[in-house]
């Protein structure tokens, strides 16, 4: 068994995919997808499912590592406002060299602040510096750096 991908349903898949490429150096994994059919509706539980999008290879795992799947359904449900304490999946995390610089880059590419940069010593692990922010569509991202 191995971890394969994390999926994000987007309002604008091309813009969101570009954000992850520009800010986190994610790499497109061709081909772009334009999928529909009874098989997709049955498997997803979405009536008349149809979506377009692509996979992006996440950084730090090589050419066969996990991907971020960004799809835009023809008909989608609205996304609630981001909240770190909402039940269910809350965020994806990237370990970065410089939290402040990466946050500034994300904000300049349409990201939004959720929290403030904070640091704390985690006993037995090291000094953690982290912050939560949201991508342009409100999905929460954690930036973290360990020293």
N, C-alpha and C positions, 0 to 999 in steps of 0.2 A: 504494500500500500504506500502511496505517496501523495503529498499535497499537490494539487494541480493549479487552481486559480481562485481568485476572488472576483465576483461580478458586481458591477455597478450599473444600474439602469439610469440612463441619462436623459435629460431634456434635449440636449444637443451633443450627440456623441462625438462629433468631430472636434468641437471646441474643448470638451472635457479631455479627450485623448491628447490634444495638443498641450494642455496644461500639464499633464503628467509627463509628457515628453520634455517640455521646457524646464520644468522645476526639478524633476527627479530622474532625468535621463533614462526614462523608460523607452524601450525600443519596440517599434511595431513588429508584429509577427503576422506576415501575410498568410492567407488572403483576407481582405475585408470581407465581412459576412453580410449577406442579405438573405435571411432565412424565413420561411413560413411553411405552413402545411399542417395537416391533421396530426402528424407525429409530434410537431412542436407544441401544438395546443394540448395534446394528451400529456406529454411529458412535463410541461410547465404549469398546467392547470389554468392557462389563460385562454379564454375563448377567442378563436380567430387570431391566434398569436402570429405576429410578424415583427421582425426587428432587423436592424442594420447596425453594424459596428465592427469592432476589431479587438484583438488581444494585444496587450503591450507586455513585453518581457520586463519583469521587475529587476532592478539593479542588484548586483552582488551575488548572483547565483549562476552565472554562466549561460551558455546558449540553450540549455535544456531546463532552466529553472522555471519557477512558477510565473504565472501571468496575471495581469489585471485585465479582466474582460469588461469592456465598456460597450453596452448595447443600448439602442434607442428603440423602444417598442413603438409601433404605429399608434397604439392607444395605451397610455400609461396612467397610473394613479399619482396624485401629487405627493411630494415628499414633505414630511413634517419639518418644522424648524430643528436645526441641530441641537442636541443636548447630550452631554457626555454621560448623564445618568439615566438615559432612556433604556428600557429593557431591550435585550437583543443585541445584535452586532452594533458596536459603538464607533469603532475607528479602525483605520489601518495605520501602521507605524513604520517610519523610516529612520534608521540610524544615520546621522549626518555628522560631518566634521564640525560644522558651525551652525548651531540652532538659530542664532540671530540672523545670520546672512541668508540661510535657507528660508526662514520665515519672511524676510524682506523680499526675496525673489518670488515666493509664493504670492505674497500680497500684491506685488507689481504685475503678476499674471492673472489677477482676478480672484485670488483667495481672500478669505475674511478671517479676522481674529475671532477666536472663541475664548481663549485664556491668555494669561501673561506668562512670559518665560520665567521659570522657577528652577531652583536647584536644591538638592538635598543629598546628604550622604545616606546611601542604602547600606546598612550594616552587612559586611561580608561580600559586598559587590563593588562598591565604589561610588563616586560622585556622579549623580544623574542630573543633567540639565535637560528640561523638556518643556514643550508647550503644545497645546491643542489649537489647531486652526481648521478652517473649512475650505474645501475646494470651491470653485465657482458655483457649484450646484448644491452646496450645503453638506457634503459628506465630510465627516470629521477625519482629520489626519493628525497623528502624533509625530512630532519631530523630537528625537532624543539623541543625546550625546553622553557617552560615559568616559570618565577620567579616573 
